[in-house]
């Protein structure tokens, strides 16, 4: 299974340990996993950017770690 995970914090925040643990467990179970940052692009919008990446990767499952401050 192809699993795509998205990190919603800025790339400058560094790697996300929680998503890393999840990705490791999924990979050990035999899944193909990719972790991407959600970058907001004024001209294309965040939703289109995420949808394009999911489509390009042909993900079966998509997850996002979301923070609310």
N, C-alpha and C positions, 0 to 999 in steps of 0.2 A: 504494500500500500504506500502511496505517496502522500506525505503529510507536510503541509506548509504552515509554519508558525510565524507570527508577526509580533515584533516588539514595538510598542507605541512610544517609548521614551526616545529622546534624541540620540543619535549615534554617539554623540559626545559623552553620553552617560556611561558608555562602556558596555561590556557584555552583560547579558541578563542571565544570572546564575540559575534562576528557576526554570527558564526555557531551556537552558543548557542541560539541566538534569532530565527534563522531560524528553528532550531530543535524544539524549544518551539511552534512556530506557527504551524509547521507540526503535532506535537503531539496533540495539541488542536483541530486540524482538523481530528483527528482519525487515523493518520498514525503511524507506528512503525518506529522509527528513531534510528540510531546508528552513533556515531561520532568516528572515528579512526584517529590516527596519521599515516602518511606515514613515515615508517622507512626504510632507505636504508640498505640492507643486501648484502654485497659483494658476498656471495656465491649463493644467490637466486635471487638477483636483485629486484629492487623496483616494477617493473611491475608484476612479478609473485606473489609477496607478496600481492599486492593490488587485483589482480585477484582472488587469493585464498580466501581472506576475503570476497569479493563480492559474490563469489560462495557459501561460507559457510553460509553467512547471507541470501542468496537467494534474493538479493535486486532487486526491480523493477526499481528503479532510483538510480543513483549514482551522487554525486556532489563533487567537490574539490575546495577548496579555494587555489589559487595559487598566489604567490608573485614573482615579478621580481625586482631585485635590480639593 
